[in-house]
Structure formats: C-alpha cells, structure tokens
Amino acid sequence: MSGNKIGGQKSAAKILAKDPTFYSRIGSKGGQKSSPTKGFGDNRERAAAAGRIAGKLSKRGHKYLRTENGFNYYIFKATGEEVKFPVKD
C-alpha cells in the first residue's frame, strides 16, 4: 500500500509486472456496472428540464412566494416565471 507518490509508483509497477492488463480490466468492470435505468439515466429530457430549473433557482435568482398543497412556489427574478417544487419531509 502506498503512502506517497514513490510508494504508489512502486505499487503500480508491481501490479503491472504480475498482470499487464490489470488496470484496463478493472476499468472496464466499472464501465459495465453503470446502470442506465437509475436516476436520470433513462430520461435525458427529464434531466435537462431539472437542470434548467435548478440553474434558474441559483443564488439570488429566485424569490419564495408561498407553500400550498405540498408545494413551495418560487418566482424567477430574471423572467418572472413561477415554478413549484414539492416540499421535502
């Protein structure tokens, strides 16, 4: 196990001496494990919409209006557009 840069280089050299494909093999495992159906992986349009809203609600970009029916309502200062977000428990 390495504790500094030199130790890391020695460790990497020892691993590569035993198995030259070690790093490419473990890298490919990580790439295969990713699941496109979790989070926003299966719906890029939804991810883009959420990013747009979050970007508009950036620092000093919104004003809280009210809470009703389980939603917080905000107004974007730049556009005057009103948006609602579910209240987190």
PEGIKA-V370123 format. One record per residue. OMEGA is omega in radians with two decimals (999 if undefined). Layout:
omega=OMEGA
omega=OMEGA
This chain:
omega=-3.06
omega=3.09
omega=3.13
omega=-3.06
omega=-3.12
omega=3.10
omega=3.11
omega=3.11
omega=3.10
omega=-3.13
omega=3.12
omega=3.13
omega=3.14
omega=3.13
omega=-3.13
omega=3.09
omega=3.13
omega=-3.06
omega=-3.10
omega=-3.12
omega=-3.04
omega=-3.05
omega=3.09
omega=3.14
omega=-3.13
omega=3.07
omega=3.13
omega=3.08
omega=3.13
omega=3.11
omega=-3.14
omega=-3.08
omega=-3.04
omega=-3.08
omega=-3.12
omega=-3.08
omega=3.13
omega=3.10
omega=-3.14
omega=-3.04
omega=-3.08
omega=-3.09
omega=-3.08
omega=3.13
omega=3.11
omega=3.11
omega=3.14
omega=3.13
omega=3.12
omega=3.11
omega=3.10
omega=-3.13
omega=-3.12
omega=3.11
omega=3.12
omega=-3.12
omega=-3.13
omega=-3.02
omega=3.10
omega=-3.12
omega=-3.09
omega=3.09
omega=3.11
omega=3.12
omega=-3.05
omega=3.00
omega=3.06
omega=3.12
omega=3.08
omega=3.14
omega=2.96
omega=3.13
omega=3.14
omega=3.03
omega=3.10
omega=-3.08
omega=-3.07
omega=-3.02
omega=-3.07
omega=-3.14
omega=3.12
omega=-3.13
omega=3.14
omega=3.09
omega=3.11
omega=3.10
omega=3.12
omega=-3.14
omega=999
